[in-house]
């Protein structure tokens, strides 16, 4: 059998600027792989290499190298780029129809409806569900999502924000900043039937109905710099309970000056609390604006506690709930996570001003 002759190298002479164009095409990361291969074939052929060697270097067949060379000789660099394919275009919506879908999605829903849906929009405009869904995705419109908000109207909003955020970003030297609040009415819920555990391919399950075995209130003082939490569980959340908890906090930090961030609970401003505060001059209270408890970083800890510890756990009694919370916080304090505030006060104040401007003329 006669051995295959690799043949002579087909000499390709590049015109002015073609070498740089082909090199850019071969090195462009965003270019399709087939176009990169074609550019490399032409560049190697221009160096005088034969078809066998070019095919071996590029990783294709000799016949492919031959087709690429002919393509280049016929149409030069433009011939190496695939032309746009002529697919169906009768499904493309006119710009006016797309704009109508968008405007309807941004308008109030029809009478009797709480929101627009993709199918409702499709019927209103007379197009397919898939077309409407594609428009909503492209415009990042999500009529099915609703979030709540509350804008503080505290007349001293800016002053209080600068005070609290200043403590987070620039805490006083040789002092402790504490974020204090109470999580009230934590229910000791017990499901009416035994939960079914997690299994491969199936989530854990529990019944939707339950019985209540009482409630507890949790006081917590978070040190944002270290993440450490001082806590106390009580049956009520009156002024006397708050004072009792603050006595615990003072004992926990016996020598440092304490700057305590609080919300505007009625128990925090009673005569008994003010009397206690006057008797403890190293303790200073700083209040968040009304309707802005999110400025109090201990709220973040309460959110973690709810998700990781309380959400799906059964509690046959208040005692069981109390012990469960105590074990979680004890474990948290073994390896606490610091809370780092990053948003400056000025940005918060300006954001509130924009929100107030948006809702000032809204019709409810």
N, C-alpha and C positions, 0 to 999 in steps of 0.2 A: 504493500500500500504506500502511495506516494505521500510524503509529508507535505503539510499545508505550507505554502509560501506566505510569510508575513507580508510581503509586498513592499513596494517603495513608499516612503513617506510622502503624503500629498502636501505640497508646500502651500501654505496659506499666508498670503501677504496682507498684513494689516495696514489700513489707511491711517491717516493722521487722527489722533485722539481715540481710535478704536481700542488700543491696548489699555488705556486708562479706564475706558468705559467697561470693558470686559473684566478688568481687575476689580472694579467697584462692584460689579454684579456678582462676581465670585466670592467676594468677602462680605457682602451684605447679609446680615443675620436674618433680616425680615423677608428676604427673597425666597420664593418657592424653591424647594430642593432641586427640582428638575431644571430650573433655569440656572442655578449655580453649577450644576453638572455640565450643562451645555457651554457655559462660559469657560469652564476649566478645559473642556475638550478643545475648544478653539484656541485657547492660549497655549496649550501643550502642542497642538498641531502647528501653530505659528513658530514654535521653537524647532520644528523639523522632525519631531518624533513620529514614528510609524503608528498605524492603527492598532497593532497588537499591544504596543507599549502604552499608548494612550488609554486603551480599554483597561489594561491592568492597573494603571495608576488611578483612574477615575472609578473603577468598579462597575463597568458595564460591558456590553458585548461589542465585538468589532463592527457588526452591522449597525448598531446604535451610533457608533462613532462616525461611520460613513454617512448616515442620515443627517446627523448634526452638521457635518462639514458641508454637505450639499445645501442644507437649509441656510447656512451662513453665507455661502457663495452666492446664493440666489437673492437673499434679502438682507444680508449683513447683520449688524447687531440687533436690529428690530425683529429679525426672523427668529431670534432665540427666545423671544418673549411670547407667551401664549396670548392669543387674542381673546377678548371677552366672549364668553359663550352666549349664544342667543337663546336663552330659556324663555318660558312664558312670562309675559308681563301684564296679562290681562287681569291678574289678581291685585295689582298695585292700586291703592286707593288714591283718588284725587286729593290734592292738598286741602281743598275746601271741606271734604268729608272728614279728613283727619282732624282739622281744626274744630269742626263741629263736635266730634267725639270728645275732644279735650275740653271744650267750653262746657259741654253738658256735664262732664265728670266733675268740673269745678263749681257747678251751680247746685242749688238746693234740689233734692230728689223729688219725684212726683208725690202728689198727695197720698198719704197712707204708707209711704215708704220712709225708712230711717236713713237709707243711703242708696247710692247707685251701685249696681252690680254690672259686671261685664255683659251678661246676657240681657239685662234691662237696657243698657246702652245700645247693644246690637239691635234690639227690636226698635228702639226709638229712632235710630239712624238708618236702619235698613241694610246693615252689613252683617258679616258673619261674626260669631263669637270669637273665633281665632284672630280675626283682624283687630277687633276691639282690644283683646288681651295683649296683642303685640304693640298697639299704640300706647296702652297704659304702661307697659314695661319700658318702652323706649323713653317715655316722658317721666318715668319714675313716679307715677301716680298710683296710690294704693287706697282706693275708697273703703276697703274693708278694714283698714287700721284706724283706730281712734285712740288718742292719748289725752289724758286729763292735764290741766294746768291750773295754776292759781297765782295771780300776780299780787304781790304785797302792795297795799295802799298805806302802809305805815308812813306818816309824815316825817319820821326820823330814819327812814330806810337807809339813805346814804351814810348817815353818821354811824348807825349801828353796823352796817356792812364793813365800813372802814375799820371800826373797832375790832370786830371779830376776825376778819381776814388778816388784819395787822398782827393779831396774836398768833395766828397760824404761820404766817410768813416770817415774822420777826418777833419771836417770843422774848419776853423780858429776861435779862440775865439773872441767873441764880433764882429762877422762879419756875413753877410748874403750871402748864396750861392744861386744863381738864375740860373735856366735853361731857356734860352731865345731862341726863334725861331719864324719864321713866317710860317703860313699855307697859301699858296698862291692860288689864283684862285678858291676860294670856289664859286661854281655856284649857282645862284638863279634859280632852276629848277621848272617848273610848269607843271604838267601832263596835257595832252590834254583833259582828261575826269575826272569826279569826282571819287575819290577813293571809293571803296566799303568796308565798315567797317568790323571788326572782328565779326564773328557769331559762335555760338556753332557748332563745327564740321567742320568749314571752316575758313581758314586763311583770313586775310585782303588782298584785291587785289587792284592793281592800274595798269594803262596802262604802256607799255614799252616805249612809245614815249612821248616826252615833248618839251616844248619850253624854251629857255634860256632868262632870264631876267637880265643878267649882272653877274658880278663876284665881289667878295670882297677879300681882304687880311686880315688875322687875325694875329696880333702880340700878343704873350703871354709870360709872365715871371712867371714861376712856382717856388715857394719856396718848394723844396723837403721835407724839415723838417716839414712843416706845411700843405702842399698841397694847399696853397692859390695861386690864379692866378690873376695877373694884366694883363689887355688886352686892345687892341685898334684895331678897324676895320678901314681900309683905302682902298682907291680905287687903290692905287699903292703900290709897295714895293721897292722904290728907297732909296738912302742913306738918303734923307731928311725925309722920312717916318720913317726910323729906328731911326734917331736922335730924332724926335718928340716923338716916343714911349719911348726911353730911358730917355728923360726929364720927362715923366710921371712916370717911374719907380723910378727915383731919388727923385721925390716929394713924392712918396709912402713910401720910406725908407729914410727920410731926414737926419738921423744922423749916421747910421751904414756904415761901410765899405762894399762894394758890390763886390763879386766875381761872374762874369757873364760868364756862359758857353755858347758858341756859336758854330755854324757850320762854314763852309768855304764859305758862300755866298759872292759874289763879293761886295755886298753893305756893308759888315762889315769891309772892309779894305780900303775904299776910303779915300782920303785926308780929306774930310769933317768930316768923322767919327773919324779919327785919331786926328784931331784938337779938336773935341769935347771931346775925351778921355783925351787929355792933359789938358783940362780946368777943368776936374773932377778927381782929383787925388785919390779920395776915391773909384773910380770904376776901377776894374781890369778885363780885358778880358782874357778868357781861351778858346782855340779853340780845338774842337774835331779833330781827324785825318780825312783826306779825305775819303769819302766812309764809314764813320762810324758815321753817324748821330744818330744811335741807342744808342750811348753813352749819348745823350742829353735827359734827362728824360722828358722834355716837350713833346717829341714825343709820349710818352705813354698817356699823357693827350689828345693830338690831336686824338689819336686812340679812346679814350673813347668818346670824343666829336662827332666824326664821327658816331660811332655806336649808341649812345644814343640820338643824337640831329639832325643830318643832313641827315642820310642815306635815309629815305623815306618821308621826310617832303616836302610839296609843298610851294614854295615861289613866290608869284605873283610879287614881286619887290625886288630890292636890299635893300630897307628900311625894308621890312618885314624880310629879311634874317639877317640884322644887329640887329634888335630888338630881333629876336629869339635867336641869339648867346648871346646877352647881358643878356637876361633873364636866359639862361642856366647857364652862368658863375656866375651870381649873386646868383643863387640857389646853385651852387657848393660851393661857398665861405661861405655859411651859415654853411655848415658841410663838410669842405674839407677833403680829404684823403691824408695823407702823403705818399710820395714815398720813399721806403727804398731800397737802393742799397746794394747787398750782395756779388757780385762776385768780388774777389780781382783782382788787376791789373795784377799780375803775371800769373794768370790763363787765362786771356784774351790774353795776349801776347803769351803764349805758344800755345793756341788754334789757333791763327792766323798763327804761325810758322808751325803747322801741316798742316793747310789748304794750305799754300803756297807750302809745300813739295808735297802735293797730286796733285796739279794742275800744277806743274812746267813741268811735262812731258806729260800732257794730250794733245791729238790731237783734235783740234776743226774743 
